[in-house]
Amino acid sequence: MALRLGLLAVLVVAAVAALPSARPQPSTTAQFLNDLRSGQVSAVRYASSSVEVRWSDGWRNWYRASLEDPLPSLPSSPDGSTATSQYGTAQIWLDNALGATGHHRLDYEVISGSDRLSWARQVPWHGLSAAAGGAALAAFLLMLSRRDHRLGNRWAWLWVMGTTTGLGVLLYLVLEPSPLWWRRSGRRPMPARPAFLGGVGLLIAVALKPAIAVLSLLVSS
């Protein structure tokens, strides 16, 4: 119980910390450069799926600017070096912008649309972001190592946890092997077999996808 509560607390705190980054204010690349030069930027994120840069000047204030528009020219890097990148022109420009303003050591992350826990990378503190990733991994290993499950077997939870961008991890920690709101004295014995098998788990995961998309729109609108 203590392990479940600890992992759940880390994930909830990280999710709350990531909420402001889900609603960045529209801005421009010129303003991004001005904020970099003035030392106001505390975190930078490159969103590869939308080709935009997001930055913050504190935990609560986030901004975004498209990198598909004509990009402003950059001054030379303070050390005379030129940043290189294996990615496209937009990320090369961003790497050069960080180098030209002397901010290579800034809190900088690349957010990929294929990352199943991409929201954790938007947490403006590396330590908390890493802790959230570690908590999700620990919950996944806990699921694999546990023999008895009440609601779904390993295959069912594998589908739900692996395809719902963190929601399945939260559901598992709350519900297995018994819901957190059940009192210890009133817990029911474990069933002979879980209620759901792998096929039902896949259907649940598919059904949760639209709900997650709607929730994402509501949070970012």
VEXNU-551181 format. One line per 8 residues: number of its first residue (from 1); their letters; for each residue x, y, z of N, C-alpha, C, O. Coordinates in steps of 0.05 Angstrom, whole numbers. Example, Ala and Ser with C-alpha at 12.3 -4.5 7.8 and 13.67 -1.06 7.14 Angstrom:
# residues 2
1 = as = 264:-114:156:246:-90:156:264:-66:156:285:-66:169  257:-45:142:273:-21:143:258:1:157:268:23:161
# end
This chain:
# residues 221
1 = malrlgll = 17:-24:0:0:0:0:17:25:0:12:44:-15  38:25:17:55:49:19:69:54:-8:72:77:-16  78:33:-21:92:36:-47:72:47:-68:80:66:-82  48:37:-69:28:47:-87:23:77:-82:22:92:-101  19:84:-58:13:112:-51:37:130:-58:33:152:-68  61:121:-53:84:137:-60:87:141:-90:92:164:-99  84:120:-105:85:123:-135:63:140:-145:67:157:-163  39:137:-134:16:153:-143:20:182:-136:13:200:-153
9 = avlvvaav = 32:188:-113:37:216:-105:57:229:-124:53:252:-132  78:215:-132:98:226:-150:85:233:-177:89:254:-188  68:215:-188:56:219:-214:35:242:-213:34:257:-232  20:243:-191:0:265:-189:14:292:-187:5:311:-200  34:294:-171:49:319:-168:61:327:-195:60:351:-202  73:308:-209:84:314:-235:63:323:-255:68:342:-271  40:310:-255:18:318:-273:8:346:-267:3:362:-285  6:353:-241:-3:380:-234:18:401:-243:11:422:-253
17 = aalpsarp = 43:394:-239:65:412:-247:66:416:-277:74:437:-287  57:396:-292:58:398:-321:34:412:-333:34:420:-357  13:417:-317:-12:429:-328:-7:456:-341:-17:461:-363  8:475:-328:11:501:-341:24:499:-368:18:516:-386  42:479:-373:55:477:-399:36:467:-420:42:469:-444  12:457:-413:-7:448:-432:-23:471:-445:-36:467:-465  -21:495:-433:-35:518:-443:-16:542:-447:-20:563:-434  4:539:-464:23:561:-469:10:584:-484:-7:580:-501
25 = qpsttaqf = 19:608:-478:9:632:-491:23:635:-518:47:630:-520  9:643:-539:21:647:-565:42:670:-564:37:690:-551  64:666:-577:85:686:-578:100:683:-605:90:671:-623  124:695:-606:140:694:-631:168:685:-625:177:686:-602  182:677:-646:210:669:-642:228:693:-634:247:690:-620  220:717:-644:235:741:-636:233:746:-606:253:753:-592  209:742:-595:205:745:-566:221:723:-551:232:728:-529  221:699:-562:237:678:-550:266:685:-548:278:681:-527
33 = lndlrsgq = 277:696:-569:305:705:-568:310:727:-548:329:727:-533  291:746:-547:293:768:-527:293:757:-499:308:766:-482  275:738:-493:274:726:-466:299:711:-460:308:711:-437  310:697:-480:336:683:-476:358:703:-469:373:698:-450  360:724:-484:382:744:-479:379:757:-452:399:763:-439  354:762:-443:350:775:-418:353:756:-394:352:765:-371  356:730:-399:359:711:-377:334:704:-363:335:693:-341  311:709:-376:285:703:-363:276:674:-367:258:665:-353
41 = vsavryas = 288:660:-386:278:633:-392:290:612:-373:314:612:-367  272:596:-362:280:575:-343:279:547:-355:292:529:-345  262:543:-376:259:517:-388:251:520:-417:236:539:-424  261:502:-434:255:503:-463:247:475:-472:260:455:-464  226:473:-487:217:447:-498:213:450:-529:201:470:-538  224:431:-544:219:430:-572:198:409:-578:204:385:-573  175:416:-588:153:397:-594:156:389:-623:149:405:-641  166:365:-628:172:357:-655:147:352:-672:148:356:-696
49 = ssvevrws = 125:344:-659:101:338:-674:88:363:-685:77:363:-707  89:385:-670:77:410:-679:98:430:-689:91:452:-697  123:423:-688:146:440:-697:144:467:-684:141:488:-698  145:468:-659:144:493:-644:162:492:-620:168:470:-609  171:515:-611:186:517:-586:168:527:-564:152:545:-569  171:516:-541:156:525:-517:176:532:-496:196:518:-492  172:553:-482:190:561:-461:175:574:-438:152:582:-440  188:574:-415:176:586:-391:195:605:-377:219:602:-380
57 = dgwrnwyr = 184:624:-363:200:642:-347:193:637:-317:197:654:-300  183:613:-312:175:605:-285:157:582:-288:149:574:-310  149:570:-265:132:546:-266:105:551:-280:96:534:-295  93:575:-276:65:579:-284:63:592:-312:42:589:-324  84:605:-322:82:620:-347:96:606:-369:121:603:-369  81:596:-389:92:583:-412:83:597:-438:62:608:-439  101:596:-458:96:609:-484:103:590:-506:118:570:-502  92:595:-530:99:578:-553:101:595:-578:88:616:-581
65 = asledplp = 118:586:-596:122:599:-621:128:579:-643:143:560:-638  116:582:-666:120:564:-688:148:567:-699:158:589:-702  160:544:-707:186:544:-720:184:538:-749:203:532:-763  159:540:-760:155:536:-788:155:562:-804:159:562:-828  152:584:-790:153:610:-803:182:617:-809:201:604:-799  187:638:-826:215:648:-830:228:654:-803:217:670:-787  251:643:-797:263:646:-771:284:668:-771:298:672:-791  285:684:-750:304:706:-749:333:696:-748:338:674:-739
73 = slpsspdg = 350:713:-759:379:706:-759:390:707:-730:378:720:-713  412:692:-726:423:690:-699:451:701:-699:465:700:-718  459:712:-676:487:721:-673:505:696:-669:495:674:-665  531:701:-671:550:679:-667:549:670:-639:544:685:-620  555:644:-635:557:633:-608:580:646:-592:600:652:-604  577:650:-566:598:662:-550:625:648:-553:646:661:-551  625:621:-556:649:606:-558:658:602:-587:678:588:-592  642:613:-606:649:611:-634:641:585:-647:647:580:-670
81 = statsqyg = 628:567:-632:620:541:-643:593:543:-656:578:562:-652  586:523:-672:561:521:-686:547:495:-677:559:473:-679  522:497:-668:508:473:-660:501:456:-684:495:466:-705  502:430:-679:493:411:-700:470:394:-689:468:391:-665  454:384:-707:432:367:-699:426:347:-720:429:352:-744  417:323:-711:409:303:-730:381:307:-740:371:291:-756  367:327:-730:339:331:-737:337:353:-759:356:360:-772  313:364:-762:308:383:-783:318:411:-778:330:416:-757
89 = taqiwldn = 311:429:-797:321:456:-795:311:470:-770:326:486:-758  286:465:-762:275:478:-739:291:473:-714:297:491:-698  298:448:-710:313:441:-685:342:451:-687:354:458:-667  353:451:-711:380:463:-715:380:492:-707:398:502:-693  359:507:-716:357:535:-709:355:538:-678:367:556:-667  339:521:-666:335:523:-637:361:517:-622:368:531:-603  376:496:-631:402:490:-619:421:513:-621:435:520:-603  421:526:-645:438:549:-649:430:573:-632:446:588:-623
97 = algatghh = 403:576:-629:393:598:-612:403:595:-583:411:614:-571  401:571:-573:411:566:-546:441:570:-544:450:581:-524  455:562:-564:484:566:-564:492:595:-567:511:604:-554  478:610:-584:485:638:-589:480:655:-565:492:676:-562  462:647:-548:455:663:-524:469:651:-499:463:661:-477  485:631:-503:500:619:-480:483:603:-461:488:602:-437  462:590:-472:443:575:-455:442:545:-462:421:533:-460  465:534:-469:466:506:-475:460:489:-450:450:466:-453
105 = rldyevis = 465:499:-426:460:484:-401:431:488:-391:425:479:-369  415:502:-406:387:506:-397:372:480:-396:379:461:-409  350:480:-380:332:457:-379:318:454:-406:299:468:-412  329:436:-422:319:433:-450:312:404:-456:328:386:-450  288:400:-467:279:373:-473:265:373:-500:254:394:-509  267:351:-514:253:347:-539:228:329:-534:231:307:-523  205:339:-541:180:325:-536:172:311:-562:166:324:-582  171:285:-561:164:269:-585:135:260:-582:126:252:-561
113 = gsdrlswa = 120:261:-604:93:251:-604:90:221:-599:69:212:-591  112:206:-604:111:178:-600:118:170:-571:116:146:-564  126:189:-555:133:184:-527:107:178:-511:89:195:-511  105:155:-499:81:147:-484:77:163:-459:55:163:-447  98:176:-449:95:193:-425:106:221:-432:121:233:-416  97:231:-455:108:257:-464:101:280:-445:116:299:-443  78:278:-431:71:300:-413:91:303:-390:95:325:-380  104:281:-383:124:283:-361:148:299:-369:161:312:-352
121 = rqvpwhgl = 155:300:-395:177:316:-405:172:346:-404:190:362:-406  146:353:-401:139:381:-399:141:392:-370:136:416:-366  146:375:-351:150:384:-323:175:401:-323:196:393:-332  173:426:-312:195:444:-313:218:439:-294:235:457:-290  220:415:-283:243:408:-266:252:380:-274:236:361:-274  278:378:-280:289:352:-289:285:331:-268:278:308:-275  289:337:-243:286:318:-222:258:306:-220:255:281:-218  238:323:-221:211:313:-219:203:298:-244:188:278:-243
129 = saaaggaa = 212:307:-267:207:293:-293:218:265:-292:205:246:-300  243:263:-283:256:237:-281:242:219:-260:239:195:-264  233:232:-238:219:216:-218:192:205:-228:185:183:-222  178:221:-245:153:212:-257:158:189:-275:143:169:-275  179:190:-292:186:168:-309:193:143:-294:185:121:-301  208:147:-272:216:125:-255:192:112:-241:190:88:-238  173:129:-232:149:119:-219:132:103:-238:121:82:-231  129:112:-263:114:98:-283:127:71:-289:113:50:-292
137 = laafllml = 153:70:-291:168:45:-296:165:26:-273:161:2:-277  167:37:-248:164:20:-225:136:8:-223:133:-16:-216  115:23:-230:88:13:-230:85:-9:-251:71:-29:-247  97:-5:-274:96:-26:-295:110:-52:-287:99:-73:-291  133:-50:-274:147:-73:-264:132:-87:-241:132:-111:-239  118:-70:-225:102:-81:-204:79:-98:-216:72:-119:-205  67:-88:-237:46:-103:-250:56:-129:-261:42:-150:-259  79:-129:-274:90:-153:-285:98:-174:-264:95:-198:-268
145 = srrdhrlg = 107:-164:-241:116:-183:-220:94:-193:-203:97:-213:-189  71:-180:-203:49:-189:-186:34:-212:-199:26:-210:-222  29:-233:-184:15:-256:-195:-15:-253:-194:-29:-261:-212  -25:-242:-172:-54:-240:-168:-64:-212:-175:-54:-192:-165  -84:-211:-193:-97:-186:-200:-127:-189:-198:-138:-211:-202  -140:-167:-190:-169:-169:-186:-185:-162:-211:-204:-176:-218  -177:-141:-225:-193:-131:-247:-184:-142:-274:-200:-150:-291  -158:-143:-279:-148:-151:-305:-122:-168:-302:-107:-164:-283
153 = nrwawlwv = -117:-186:-320:-92:-201:-319:-69:-184:-330:-73:-161:-337  -45:-195:-331:-22:-180:-341:-26:-169:-369:-19:-146:-375  -38:-185:-387:-41:-176:-414:-61:-153:-416:-58:-135:-432  -82:-154:-400:-102:-133:-400:-89:-106:-391:-92:-85:-403  -74:-108:-369:-61:-84:-359:-38:-75:-377:-32:-51:-378  -26:-93:-391:-5:-86:-410:-16:-68:-432:-4:-48:-439  -39:-75:-442:-52:-58:-462:-60:-31:-451:-55:-10:-463  -72:-31:-428:-82:-6:-416:-60:12:-408:-61:37:-412
161 = mgtttglg = -39:1:-395:-16:18:-386:2:27:-408:14:48:-407  3:11:-430:22:17:-451:12:36:-472:27:45:-489  -14:41:-472:-26:57:-495:-42:81:-486:-55:94:-503  -41:89:-460:-58:110:-451:-43:133:-439:-54:148:-422  -18:137:-446:-1:160:-438:-2:166:-408:-5:189:-400  0:146:-392:1:150:-363:-24:145:-348:-24:139:-324  -47:147:-362:-73:143:-348:-75:114:-338:-85:110:-316  -66:95:-354:-68:67:-346:-51:62:-321:-58:46:-305
169 = vllylvle = -28:75:-319:-11:72:-296:-25:82:-271:-25:69:-250  -39:105:-273:-54:115:-250:-76:97:-242:-81:92:-219  -91:86:-262:-113:68:-257:-103:43:-243:-116:33:-224  -80:33:-252:-69:8:-240:-62:13:-210:-69:-3:-193  -49:35:-205:-41:41:-177:-65:46:-159:-64:40:-135  -87:56:-170:-111:61:-154:-127:36:-150:-139:33:-129  -127:18:-170:-146:-4:-170:-135:-32:-162:-150:-49:-152  -109:-36:-166:-99:-63:-162:-79:-64:-138:-64:-45:-134
177 = psplwwrr = -80:-86:-122:-97:-110:-125:-125:-106:-113:-142:-123:-116  -129:-83:-100:-156:-75:-91:-157:-45:-91:-137:-32:-86  -181:-33:-96:-183:-4:-97:-173:9:-71:-177:-2:-49  -161:32:-74:-149:45:-50:-170:53:-30:-164:56:-6  -195:57:-39:-216:66:-20:-228:43:-3:-244:48:15  -220:19:-10:-230:-3:7:-214:-4:33:-190:-3:33  -228:-6:55:-215:-9:81:-203:-37:83:-214:-56:72  -181:-38:98:-167:-63:101:-186:-85:113:-185:-108:104
185 = sgrrpmpa = -202:-77:132:-220:-97:145:-243:-106:126:-254:-128:130  -249:-90:106:-272:-96:89:-264:-106:62:-281:-107:44  -239:-112:58:-230:-121:31:-241:-149:25:-243:-167:42  -248:-152:0:-259:-178:-9:-236:-197:-17:-215:-187:-25  -240:-223:-15:-218:-241:-23:-213:-239:-53:-231:-232:-68  -189:-246:-61:-182:-245:-89:-198:-265:-105:-201:-288:-96  -208:-258:-129:-223:-278:-145:-204:-299:-156:-180:-295:-157  -216:-321:-164:-200:-343:-176:-186:-334:-202:-164:-343:-208
193 = rpaflggv = -199:-316:-217:-187:-305:-241:-196:-276:-244:-218:-269:-234  -180:-260:-256:-187:-231:-259:-212:-228:-275:-220:-245:-291  -225:-205:-272:-250:-200:-286:-246:-197:-316:-263:-205:-332  -223:-185:-324:-218:-180:-352:-192:-194:-361:-172:-195:-346  -192:-204:-385:-169:-216:-397:-157:-197:-419:-167:-175:-422  -137:-206:-433:-123:-189:-452:-140:-176:-473:-137:-152:-479  -159:-191:-484:-176:-180:-505:-193:-157:-495:-196:-137:-509  -205:-160:-472:-221:-139:-460:-203:-115:-453:-211:-92:-456
201 = glliaval = -179:-120:-444:-160:-99:-438:-154:-82:-463:-152:-58:-461  -151:-95:-486:-146:-81:-511:-170:-64:-518:-167:-41:-526  -194:-74:-515:-218:-58:-520:-220:-34:-502:-228:-12:-510  -214:-38:-476:-214:-16:-457:-194:6:-465:-200:30:-464  -170:-3:-473:-149:16:-482:-158:32:-506:-154:56:-507  -171:18:-525:-181:32:-549:-203:52:-541:-205:74:-552  -221:44:-523:-243:61:-514:-233:85:-499:-245:107:-500  -210:83:-486:-199:105:-470:-186:126:-488:-183:149:-480
209 = kpaiavls = -178:119:-512:-164:138:-529:-180:163:-535:-170:185:-532  -206:161:-544:-221:185:-548:-225:202:-523:-225:226:-524  -229:188:-501:-232:203:-475:-207:219:-469:-208:242:-459  -183:207:-474:-158:221:-469:-155:245:-488:-146:266:-480  -163:241:-513:-161:263:-533:-179:286:-525:-171:309:-527  -204:280:-516:-222:301:-507:-211:316:-483:-212:340:-481  -200:300:-464:-189:312:-440:-165:330:-447:-162:352:-435  -149:322:-466:-126:338:-474:-136:364:-487:-124:385:-482
217 = llvss = -157:363:-503:-168:388:-515:-179:406:-493:-175:431:-495  -193:395:-473:-204:412:-452:-182:425:-436:-185:448:-428  -160:411:-431:-139:422:-415:-124:444:-430:-116:464:-418  -120:440:-456:-105:459:-472:-121:482:-483:-110:501:-494  -148:481:-480:-164:502:-492:-167:525:-472:-181:545:-478
# end
